[in-house]
Amino acid sequence: MSLKIRKTAVWVEETHLEMGREISPPTRKAVAVAVIENPFAGSYAEDLTPLMDMGAELGGLLGERCVQALGITPEQAESYGKSAMVGENGELEHAAAILHPKLGAPLRKAVEKGAALVPSSKKMGGPGQDLDVPLGHKDAAYVRSHFDGVEVRMSDAPRANEILVAVAVTDSGRPLPRVGGLTHEEAEGKDGLR
Protein backbone atom coordinates (compact mmCIF):
# COMPACT_ATOMS: atom_id res chain seq x y z
CA MET A 1 0.00 0.00 0.00
CA SER A 2 1.29 3.42 -0.86
CA LEU A 3 1.01 6.59 1.17
CA LYS A 4 -1.93 8.70 -0.06
CA ILE A 5 -1.74 12.28 1.20
CA ARG A 6 -4.84 14.44 0.75
CA LYS A 7 -3.23 17.60 2.07
CA THR A 8 -0.34 19.01 4.06
CA ALA A 9 0.12 22.21 6.03
CA VAL A 10 2.89 23.92 8.01
CA TRP A 11 2.59 26.50 10.79
CA VAL A 12 5.21 28.50 12.64
CA GLU A 13 4.37 29.98 16.02
CA GLU A 14 6.64 32.75 17.37
CA THR A 15 6.39 34.19 20.87
CA HIS A 16 7.77 37.74 21.07
CA LEU A 17 6.24 38.90 24.35
CA GLU A 18 5.33 36.99 27.51
CA MET A 19 4.10 38.51 30.81
CA GLY A 20 5.10 41.94 29.52
CA ARG A 21 8.67 40.80 28.88
CA GLU A 22 10.31 40.80 25.47
CA ILE A 23 11.45 37.39 24.26
CA SER A 24 14.57 37.96 22.19
CA PRO A 25 15.14 36.03 20.11
CA PRO A 26 11.53 34.85 19.99
CA THR A 27 10.78 31.23 20.84
CA ARG A 28 9.65 29.38 17.73
CA LYS A 29 7.71 26.19 17.10
CA ALA A 30 6.98 24.68 13.69
CA VAL A 31 4.32 22.06 13.09
CA ALA A 32 3.92 20.14 9.84
CA VAL A 33 0.85 17.97 9.27
CA ALA A 34 -0.25 15.47 6.68
CA VAL A 35 -3.77 14.20 6.22
CA ILE A 36 -3.53 10.67 4.87
CA GLU A 37 -5.90 7.96 3.77
CA ASN A 38 -6.24 5.19 6.35
CA PRO A 39 -5.98 1.94 4.35
CA PHE A 40 -7.42 -0.04 7.28
CA ALA A 41 -10.42 2.17 8.00
CA GLY A 42 -13.54 0.13 8.64
CA SER A 43 -11.79 -3.23 9.00
CA TYR A 44 -9.56 -5.11 11.41
CA ALA A 45 -6.06 -6.04 10.22
CA GLU A 46 -3.56 -8.07 12.21
CA ASP A 47 -0.56 -6.81 10.23
CA LEU A 48 -0.17 -3.03 10.34
CA THR A 49 3.20 -2.97 8.55
CA PRO A 50 1.91 -0.70 5.75
CA LEU A 51 1.06 2.00 8.32
CA MET A 52 4.48 1.59 9.92
CA ASP A 53 6.12 2.12 6.52
CA MET A 54 3.98 5.22 5.99
CA GLY A 55 5.20 6.50 9.34
CA ALA A 56 8.79 6.24 8.11
CA GLU A 57 7.95 8.33 5.03
CA LEU A 58 6.10 10.91 7.11
CA GLY A 59 8.84 11.25 9.74
CA GLY A 60 11.34 12.50 7.19
CA LEU A 61 8.89 14.56 5.15
CA LEU A 62 7.28 16.39 8.07
CA GLY A 63 10.53 16.77 10.05
CA GLU A 64 12.27 18.35 7.06
CA ARG A 65 9.34 20.70 6.46
CA CYS A 66 9.52 21.90 10.07
CA VAL A 67 13.25 22.58 9.85
CA GLN A 68 12.75 24.44 6.56
CA ALA A 69 9.87 26.49 7.99
CA LEU A 70 12.05 27.59 10.90
CA GLY A 71 14.85 28.49 8.49
CA ILE A 72 17.42 26.62 10.57
CA THR A 73 19.96 23.90 9.97
CA PRO A 74 19.08 20.46 11.37
CA GLU A 75 21.56 20.71 14.25
CA GLN A 76 19.90 23.97 15.40
CA ALA A 77 16.67 22.13 16.19
CA GLU A 78 16.24 21.81 19.96
CA SER A 79 13.04 19.87 20.59
CA TYR A 80 10.55 17.68 18.79
CA GLY A 81 7.31 15.78 19.12
CA LYS A 82 4.81 13.73 17.13
CA SER A 83 1.08 13.07 17.25
CA ALA A 84 -1.71 11.44 15.27
CA MET A 85 -5.50 11.61 15.23
CA VAL A 86 -7.45 8.76 13.64
CA GLY A 87 -10.86 9.33 12.08
CA GLU A 88 -13.93 7.46 13.32
CA ASN A 89 -13.59 4.44 11.00
CA GLY A 90 -10.08 3.71 12.25
CA GLU A 91 -8.69 2.58 15.59
CA LEU A 92 -6.14 3.97 18.02
CA GLU A 93 -3.68 1.25 17.05
CA HIS A 94 -3.50 2.77 13.58
CA ALA A 95 -2.07 5.94 15.13
CA ALA A 96 0.39 3.84 17.14
CA ALA A 97 1.53 2.05 13.98
CA ILE A 98 2.17 5.36 12.22
CA LEU A 99 4.03 6.94 15.15
CA HIS A 100 6.11 4.33 16.90
CA PRO A 101 8.04 1.69 15.03
CA LYS A 102 9.53 3.72 12.16
CA LEU A 103 8.65 7.46 12.23
CA GLY A 104 11.38 8.36 14.75
CA ALA A 105 14.53 7.46 12.77
CA PRO A 106 13.82 9.71 9.76
CA LEU A 107 12.66 12.51 12.09
CA ARG A 108 15.94 12.23 14.02
CA LYS A 109 17.84 12.47 10.73
CA ALA A 110 15.87 15.61 9.82
CA VAL A 111 16.88 17.30 13.10
CA GLU A 112 20.36 15.74 13.36
CA LYS A 113 20.91 13.34 16.24
CA GLY A 114 17.82 13.13 18.45
CA ALA A 115 19.13 10.93 21.25
CA ALA A 116 15.98 11.30 23.38
CA LEU A 117 12.66 9.56 22.85
CA VAL A 118 10.25 11.56 20.70
CA PRO A 119 7.27 12.60 22.87
CA SER A 120 4.00 11.47 21.32
CA SER A 121 0.25 11.40 21.65
CA LYS A 122 -2.54 9.71 19.79
CA LYS A 123 -6.30 10.03 19.77
CA MET A 124 -9.50 9.40 17.89
CA GLY A 125 -11.27 12.45 16.50
CA GLY A 126 -12.98 14.21 13.67
CA PRO A 127 -12.78 17.30 11.48
CA GLY A 128 -11.81 20.47 13.31
CA GLN A 129 -10.84 18.74 16.55
CA ASP A 130 -7.69 19.97 18.32
CA LEU A 131 -4.62 17.75 18.37
CA ASP A 132 -1.90 18.38 20.96
CA VAL A 133 1.68 17.63 20.00
CA PRO A 134 3.88 17.18 23.08
CA LEU A 135 7.44 18.51 22.91
CA GLY A 136 10.67 17.49 24.60
CA HIS A 137 14.36 18.23 24.10
CA LYS A 138 15.68 16.18 21.18
CA ASP A 139 18.86 14.99 22.89
CA ALA A 140 18.28 15.09 26.65
CA ALA A 141 14.91 14.27 28.23
CA TYR A 142 15.86 15.99 31.51
CA VAL A 143 16.00 19.47 29.97
CA ARG A 144 12.87 20.86 31.66
CA SER A 145 12.86 24.14 29.75
CA HIS A 146 11.81 22.18 26.66
CA PHE A 147 8.84 20.31 28.21
CA ASP A 148 6.14 21.95 26.13
CA GLY A 149 3.49 21.35 23.50
CA VAL A 150 1.76 22.88 20.54
CA GLU A 151 -1.80 22.54 19.30
CA VAL A 152 -2.91 22.04 15.70
CA ARG A 153 -6.31 21.84 14.08
CA MET A 154 -7.56 21.37 10.53
CA SER A 155 -11.14 22.32 9.83
CA ASP A 156 -11.73 19.40 7.46
CA ALA A 157 -9.60 16.64 8.95
CA PRO A 158 -9.45 13.90 9.85
CA ARG A 159 -12.43 12.59 7.95
CA ALA A 160 -13.78 9.16 8.91
CA ASN A 161 -11.31 7.24 6.71
CA GLU A 162 -8.26 9.42 7.39
CA ILE A 163 -5.42 9.97 9.83
CA LEU A 164 -4.03 13.40 10.64
CA VAL A 165 -0.31 13.09 11.44
CA ALA A 166 1.67 15.96 12.99
CA VAL A 167 5.35 16.54 13.71
CA ALA A 168 6.62 19.56 15.64
CA VAL A 169 10.16 20.96 15.88
CA THR A 170 11.44 23.99 17.82
CA ASP A 171 14.58 26.09 17.83
CA SER A 172 14.24 26.93 21.54
CA GLY A 173 12.53 26.01 24.78
CA ARG A 174 9.60 27.73 26.48
CA PRO A 175 9.69 31.50 26.86
CA LEU A 176 11.05 32.59 30.26
CA PRO A 177 11.84 29.08 31.62
CA ARG A 178 12.61 29.06 35.35
CA VAL A 179 11.86 25.66 36.86
CA GLY A 180 15.51 24.62 37.07
CA GLY A 181 17.10 21.41 35.95
CA LEU A 182 19.53 20.63 33.18
CA THR A 183 19.90 23.41 30.60
CA HIS A 184 20.11 23.09 26.83
CA GLU A 185 23.74 24.21 26.98
CA GLU A 186 24.60 21.54 29.59
CA ALA A 187 22.95 18.67 27.70
CA GLU A 188 25.37 16.08 26.33
CA GLY A 189 22.87 13.90 24.47
CA LYS A 190 24.77 10.66 25.07
CA ASP A 191 22.07 8.58 26.73
CA GLY A 192 18.94 10.50 25.72
CA LEU A 193 18.41 11.59 29.31
CA ARG A 194 21.19 14.05 30.06
C-alpha positions in Angstrom: 0.0 0.0 0.0 1.3 3.4 -0.9 1.0 6.6 1.2 -1.9 8.7 -0.1 -1.7 12.3 1.2 -4.8 14.4 0.8 -3.2 17.6 2.1 -0.3 19.0 4.1 0.1 22.2 6.0 2.9 23.9 8.0 2.6 26.5 10.8 5.2 28.5 12.6 4.4 30.0 16.0 6.6 32.8 17.4 6.4 34.2 20.9 7.8 37.7 21.1 6.2 38.9 24.3 5.3 37.0 27.5 4.1 38.5 30.8 5.1 41.9 29.5 8.7 40.8 28.9 10.3 40.8 25.5 11.5 37.4 24.3 14.6 38.0 22.2 15.1 36.0 20.1 11.5 34.9 20.0 10.8 31.2 20.8 9.7 29.4 17.7 7.7 26.2 17.1 7.0 24.7 13.7 4.3 22.1 13.1 3.9 20.1 9.8 0.9 18.0 9.3 -0.2 15.5 6.7 -3.8 14.2 6.2 -3.5 10.7 4.9 -5.9 8.0 3.8 -6.2 5.2 6.3 -6.0 1.9 4.3 -7.4 0.0 7.3 -10.4 2.2 8.0 -13.5 0.1 8.6 -11.8 -3.2 9.0 -9.6 -5.1 11.4 -6.1 -6.0 10.2 -3.6 -8.1 12.2 -0.6 -6.8 10.2 -0.2 -3.0 10.3 3.2 -3.0 8.5 1.9 -0.7 5.7 1.1 2.0 8.3 4.5 1.6 9.9 6.1 2.1 6.5 4.0 5.2 6.0 5.2 6.5 9.3 8.8 6.2 8.1 7.9 8.3 5.0 6.1 10.9 7.1 8.8 11.3 9.7 11.3 12.5 7.2 8.9 14.6 5.1 7.3 16.4 8.1 10.5 16.8 10.0 12.3 18.4 7.1 9.3 20.7 6.5 9.5 21.9 10.1 13.2 22.6 9.9 12.8 24.4 6.6 9.9 26.5 8.0 12.1 27.6 10.9 14.9 28.5 8.5 17.4 26.6 10.6 20.0 23.9 10.0 19.1 20.5 11.4 21.6 20.7 14.2 19.9 24.0 15.4 16.7 22.1 16.2 16.2 21.8 20.0 13.0 19.9 20.6 10.6 17.7 18.8 7.3 15.8 19.1 4.8 13.7 17.1 1.1 13.1 17.3 -1.7 11.4 15.3 -5.5 11.6 15.2 -7.4 8.8 13.6 -10.9 9.3 12.1 -13.9 7.5 13.3 -13.6 4.4 11.0 -10.1 3.7 12.2 -8.7 2.6 15.6 -6.1 4.0 18.0 -3.7 1.2 17.1 -3.5 2.8 13.6 -2.1 5.9 15.1 0.4 3.8 17.1 1.5 2.1 14.0 2.2 5.4 12.2 4.0 6.9 15.2 6.1 4.3 16.9 8.0 1.7 15.0 9.5 3.7 12.2 8.7 7.5 12.2 11.4 8.4 14.7 14.5 7.5 12.8 13.8 9.7 9.8 12.7 12.5 12.1 15.9 12.2 14.0 17.8 12.5 10.7 15.9 15.6 9.8 16.9 17.3 13.1 20.4 15.7 13.4 20.9 13.3 16.2 17.8 13.1 18.5 19.1 10.9 21.2 16.0 11.3 23.4 12.7 9.6 22.8 10.2 11.6 20.7 7.3 12.6 22.9 4.0 11.5 21.3 0.3 11.4 21.7 -2.5 9.7 19.8 -6.3 10.0 19.8 -9.5 9.4 17.9 -11.3 12.4 16.5 -13.0 14.2 13.7 -12.8 17.3 11.5 -11.8 20.5 13.3 -10.8 18.7 16.6 -7.7 20.0 18.3 -4.6 17.8 18.4 -1.9 18.4 21.0 1.7 17.6 20.0 3.9 17.2 23.1 7.4 18.5 22.9 10.7 17.5 24.6 14.4 18.2 24.1 15.7 16.2 21.2 18.9 15.0 22.9 18.3 15.1 26.7 14.9 14.3 28.2 15.9 16.0 31.5 16.0 19.5 30.0 12.9 20.9 31.7 12.9 24.1 29.8 11.8 22.2 26.7 8.8 20.3 28.2 6.1 21.9 26.1 3.5 21.3 23.5 1.8 22.9 20.5 -1.8 22.5 19.3 -2.9 22.0 15.7 -6.3 21.8 14.1 -7.6 21.4 10.5 -11.1 22.3 9.8 -11.7 19.4 7.5 -9.6 16.6 8.9 -9.4 13.9 9.8 -12.4 12.6 8.0 -13.8 9.2 8.9 -11.3 7.2 6.7 -8.3 9.4 7.4 -5.4 10.0 9.8 -4.0 13.4 10.6 -0.3 13.1 11.4 1.7 16.0 13.0 5.4 16.5 13.7 6.6 19.6 15.6 10.2 21.0 15.9 11.4 24.0 17.8 14.6 26.1 17.8 14.2 26.9 21.5 12.5 26.0 24.8 9.6 27.7 26.5 9.7 31.5 26.9 11.1 32.6 30.3 11.8 29.1 31.6 12.6 29.1 35.4 11.9 25.7 36.9 15.5 24.6 37.1 17.1 21.4 35.9 19.5 20.6 33.2 19.9 23.4 30.6 20.1 23.1 26.8 23.7 24.2 27.0 24.6 21.5 29.6 23.0 18.7 27.7 25.4 16.1 26.3 22.9 13.9 24.5 24.8 10.7 25.1 22.1 8.6 26.7 18.9 10.5 25.7 18.4 11.6 29.3 21.2 14.1 30.1 
